[in-house]
Amino acid sequence: MTSPGVSLPEFALNAINLASAGLGARPVFATDEFFAPLERMLQDAPPVYHPGVYDDNGKWMDGWETRRRRGPGNDHAIIALAASGRIHGFGVDTAHFTGNYPTACAIDACLAPDGPHERTVWTELVGMRPLGPNALHHFEVGSARVWSHVRLRIYPDGGVARFRVYGAPAFDEMTVGDAVVDLASSLLGGRIIAFSNGHYGHQRLLAPGRGINMGDGWETRRRREPGNDWIVVKLAARGEIARLVVDTAHFKGNYPDACSLQAADLGDTACELAASVTASAMFWREVLPAQKLSADRIHTYGANELTDFGPVTHVRFNIFPDGGVSRLRVFGRIAKAGTP
């Protein structure tokens, strides 16, 4: 999640935050966590500041913060990505760190499925770059390799509020075979590319697990005009839909009255964010006709409810007229190469 009013660079727009705690990224090691633990730096919510709040070690800060070094060297932290993937770039946010931010940072990565150790070879993706106080810094990289862990080096010490690793999960279609998988899953590479409204959030609709509260999903504002809300998802791979799951967990007085699903096979189109794709979605074929929804419930739609459409790359999930949905799952099989 990005703070309101903050625009993302081009490399981050079609990417997934592989360092998202909500997707499963986790702290592995930090040279020091005296003032604030490493796990806070991976949180999805924008960093906050609480004036006058202190703990046993000093001022409470929303991020990772090390003590003041009194000797040579620098601090660093190692993060296991939510899924191994290709990295497009990074976001290093020093929000609310004004007199205690690092002066510079550098970032390395490695591929170590079983976890890094003393013999692990790290590759520098971002050389030493200056950092400023209370600011969001973006660094683009052009690596095509797959990585499982990243190492953030800060110089010499200090605090970082949030760390983002923008990229795409490495989805090996060959290993999946004919198995049914969630083609919309963020951990496989499914991503939201357009939506009518996301006033209360939308980023967690494709996340793993069930929502933990009403803020963990996609919820629109109350619609005051004709029509309905919708969201367009690019699937992780071209596939044939076998089952659809719509979960309204925690949405009780604000769940949609009904939902439907449309789909299209756009092939290898590169115009994912173009207005033409959003406009064309209105005319995509219907896979699931409108179905009534209930509060705080998992709804499953199988072969009896779904239209046999063939391979698809994108879906448009419609809700009528508005409201909140915790999770959307689009289960299916990977389409074999050459399948029309």
N, C-alpha and C positions, 0 to 999 in steps of 0.2 A: 504494500500500500504506500502511496505517495502522499505527502502533505498537500492539503488543498492549495490550489494556485501554483503548484510546482509543475513545470512542464518537463517531460522526459526527452532525452535526445533520441534521434532516429533509431539508433541501435537497440534501444530498450523498448520501443513501442510494440514490437511483435514478439517480445521475449518473455520468458518466465523467470521469476526470481528463484534461482536454484539454491540460494542461501536462506530461503524462507523457513522459519521454524514451524510455521503452520503446515508446510508441505513435508516436513521431516528432517530438514537440515539441523545439525547439532554441533555444539562446541566439542572439540577434541582436546585442545591443550591451549593454555595461555601462560606466558612467563610470569604474569602477575595479574591479580584481580582484586587488589586491596580495596579500592573504592567502589567498584561496581562489577558484577560478574559478566563474563563473556556472553552468556545466554541472552542477556537483554539486547545485545547488539543485533540479534537475529530476529527480533520480534517484527511482526507484520504491521502493527499499528504505528502511526507516526509518533516520534518521540515527544514526550511531554516534560514540562518543568514545574516543580512544586516549590515555590519560595518558602523558606523557613523549615523545610523538612530535612532532618538529619538522622543518620543511624549511628551505630557505635564507632564507625571509622571516619565519619565526617559527613559532608553534604551528600544527600541522596541524588544520584544522577541516573537518568534513563539511557543506559548504554553500557559500554565496557570502558572502565577507567583503571589505569595502573597508578601505583604510587610514584612519587618523584624520585627519579634515579639519582644516586649520589656517586656514580662511578661510570666507567665506559660502557658502551654497548647500547642496545635498544630492545624494546619489547616486541613480541609478536604473538599471534594467535593462529591456531589451525582449526578450520571448519570443515566438517564432512558435508558435502552437498546433499540435497534431498534426493537427487538422482544424478548419476554420472551424465555429463553432457558437454556440449560445445559452448564455449563462453564467448559472448559478443562484447561484453564490457562490464564495468563495475560502477557502483555508486558508494561513495564514502561520505557520510553525513556527520558533521560535527555540531549539529543543532544543540544549542544551549551550552556548549562547551566554549567559553570565551577566554578565560585565563588559564585553561587547563587542557587545551587541544594539542595534538602532536604538530610539530612544525612540518613534517613530511611523512609520506608513506610509500611503500612499494608492495607489489603483490606477486606471489608465486603460485604455481599449481602443480599437481602431480596426479598420476593415475595409479591408485593403490587400492584395489577392491577390498583387500583385507585390512586396510588401514596403513598409514605411513609409519615408518620406523627409521632407525638411525642410518640405514643404507639407502633410504628412498632418495631418488633423484628429483629435485625440484627444478622447474623451469620458470624463469622470470617472465611474467606477462606484462607487468607495468613496472618500469624503472622508477627510481625515486622521484616523486612529484611533491611539490609544496602543497600544504594544506592551510586553510584559513579558519578563523574562528566562526562558529555559528553559521556554517555554510555547507551546501550540498555540492560535492565534487564528482564529476563523471569522467571515466577513463575508458576509451574504446580500445578494443583489441581485435586482431584479425586472425586469431588462431583457429584452425580447422580441426585440431586434435580433440580427443575426448578426455575430460578430467573428472576426478572423483573428489578431490580435496583442494582447498585453497589455503594459502598462508598470507595473512595480512601483517606486514611489518610496519611499525610506527616508530618515528624518530623524534626524540629519544624515548618519550613516554607520553602519557596523557590519556585523553578519552575520545572515543568515537561513539556517536549515538546509534547509528544504523549502518549496516554494511549490506549491500545488494550485489548479487552476482547474476547479471542478465544473460540468459542463454537459452538453449533448447536441449531437453533431455535426449540422450542417445537411445533411440528406440530401434532395437534390432528386430525387424520384421521376420527374419529367417528363423529366429529362436522361438517365436510365438507359434509358428505353424498354423494349424487349423483350430487352435484354442480360441475360446470366446473371451475377449478382454474388453475393458471399458475404454472405448475409442476416444472418449471425451476427457479422460483423466489428465490432469495437469502433469502428473508424474510421467506420463508417456509422451506428452507433447501437445495434448489438446489445449486449445486456448480460445478465449473470447476475443472476437475481433470487432464487434459492433453491438450496440444495445440502444433501446429507446430511452431508457432512464435507469439510473443506478444511484438514486439520491441517498439511500442508506447503505450502499455498498454492493459490489457485484463480484469481487475478486475471488471469493471462496466457493462459488457455485460448483466448480470442478475439482475442488480439493479433496484429499483422501479423508476417510472417516465420516461419521455423522457430525452435524453441526453441534457446537457446545452451548449455543444460546441463539437468541433471535438476531444477533448482529453477525452471525457466522453463516452468510449465504448471499443471496441476491434479493434485494427489496427495493421496490420503486416507491415514489411519492404517491399520494392519493390522486388518481386521475380525475380531472374536473372537465374533461372534454370527451367527445366520442372517440371510439377506437379501443385499442388494447396495447399492452406493452409486450416487448419481444427482446430476444437476445440471440445473436448469431455466433456459432461456435465452429471453428475449424478443427476437424478431428485429427488425431495424432497420425492416422494413416487412412488411406482409402479403404473402405470396408463395407460389409453388408450387415445392416442392423438386425439383431436377433431379439433384443429385449431392451426396454426403456424403463428406467426407474426415476420417479419424481418424489423427492422427500420434502415434506413441509414441516419437518421437525421444528418445534418451538413457535411456529407461526399458527396462532389460534384465532385472534380477532382480525387478522390481516393477511390470511392466506388467499390465493386467487380462487375465484369461483370455479374456473375450469382451465384446462391447458390443451395445447395441440402441438404437433411437430411437423415441420416441413423439412425437405432435404433436397440436395442437388449434388451432382458430380461435376465439379469445376476443374477437374484435372490438375494440371500443374500451374494454374493461374497464379501470377505474382501480384494481382490487384486486390489483395485481401482487405485493405482498408479503403479502397476506392469507393466513391459514392455509388458507382454502377453496381457493385456487389450488393450493397445494402438495399438499393432500389430493386434489384432483380430478385432478392429474397422474398419479396411480396408474392412472387409468382411461382415459387418453387412448389413442387408436387407435395401433396399431403401424405405423410407416412402414418401419422396418428391423428384421427379426427378428434374434435373437441371432446374432452372427458371431464366429468365433474371431479373436483378435488375436495378433500376433507382436511380438517385441521390436524396438525401435529401427527402426520401419518406417512408411512412409506407406501407409495402407489407403484405397482409393477404392471407393465403392459407387455404381453408376449405376442406370439404368432397370431392369436385370435383377434387381437386388436390392431396389429400393425399391417400396413399394406406392403406387399413384397415389391420393393422398389429397385433392387439391384445395388451395385456399388455406389457409395456416396463419399464426398469429401467434406461437406459442410452441412450443418443443420441449423434451422431457425426454430427456437423454442418460444412458443407464444403463451402468454398468460392472459386471462380475461377476468375483469378488465385491467387489474393491477394487483399489487400485493407482494408477498415474499415467498421464496422457495429456497430451502436450505441447500439441497444438492440435486444435480442432474447427472444421471449415468446413462451412457449410450453404449450398451454392450453389443458386440458384434465380432465377426471374423474378418481378418485381413483379406482383401480381394487379391486374388492371384494375378500376377502380371499378365496383361493381355486380355483380362476379363472386360467385356464391353459394358 
